[in-house]
Amino acid sequence: MSNAADLLRTAGLPPLEARILLMHVLGWRRTELITRDLEPLDPDAVARFEALCARRVKGEPIAQLTGKREFFGLEFDVTPDVLIPRPETELLVELTLEAVADTPNARVLDLGTGTGAIAISIAHARPDARVWAVDRSNAALDVARGNARALLDTARAGGPVSFVQSDWTGNVDPSLLFEAIVSNPPYIASDDPHLEQGDLRFEPRGALTDDADGLSALRTIIGNAPFLLANRGALWLEHGYDQADDVRALLKARGFTEVRSMRDLAGIERCSGGLFTA
Ligand code: GLN
C-alpha cells in the first residue's frame, strides 16, 4: 500500500507541486502530510494523484488541476476559461483601494474581470463600495459570479458586485460614473514566445494577448475610460515589464494627470495610472 511519503518521493514533480496535488486529492492540510506520512492510502486517491501528476508533467497549470488559486488572501475558483490570478496583480488592487480610500461608497469598475479576483478583492476589502465587473466572455463571468457568491456577502441589497457582459466599456451603462477604473487587460504581444511556454499555453489566449503589439487593449481602455470617470477619478492599469513608458505616454496624451508607474515585488514597473479631471 502506498503512503504519502512514497507518493511524494516518486511523483516526478518538484516537491512543492507534488505536495499541493496530494493535499488536494486527500483533502489534507500541509501538516497532515507530515503527521500521517506513513498511513496507507485509499487506492482511488492514489490513482487520482497519479493522474494529476501525469497532467502536470504535460504542463497543465497547478491552479487548473486543483481548480483553486489564492489571491489577496482569498481563495478563487479557477477554470481554463479564465486567467490564473498572479501575485503581481495584488499591486493593482492595492493601488485601486488607495485611490478610493477617502471616498465612502466608492464606485469601482473592473474591465476584463476573468476570475473576478480584482473586483471581488476590492469589494471584500471595502464592503461599502459598489463594484462593477465586466468581461467579454460569458464563461469567465460564470466563474466570477461563482467566486463572488462564495467569497462575498451576496445577500446585501443589489449585491456587492454587478457583472456585465461587455467588450471593454461598450455595454457599461453610460450614466454611471466611477471613482476608479481598474484593468489587467491582455498585454502580451502576439509574437511573444512566452505565449508558447509554461502555464500560458493552457490559459485563454484572449486574456493574455491582444493579437497585436500588446498595447491595443490598453489604448482602447485609456481612450474610453474618461467617459466613465467621475471628476478626479483614477484609472489604474497592469501592463508588461517593458510597457510603462508607453502606457504613461498614452495616459498623458489622453489628458490624465498625476500619471505614475509603480513597481511590483520583483522591482518591475508593473502598473501605471493617473487621474482624470472632467
Ligand atoms: N502577467 C501575465 C503574464 O505575463 C499576463 C497577463 C495579462 O496579459 N494581463 O503571464
Boltz pocket constraint, residues with backbone or C-beta under 6 A from the ligand:
constraints:
  - pocket:
      binder: B
      contacts: [[A, 83], [A, 86], [A, 184], [A, 185], [A, 186], [A, 187], [A, 188], [A, 200], [A, 207], [A, 208], [A, 209]]
      max_distance: 6.0
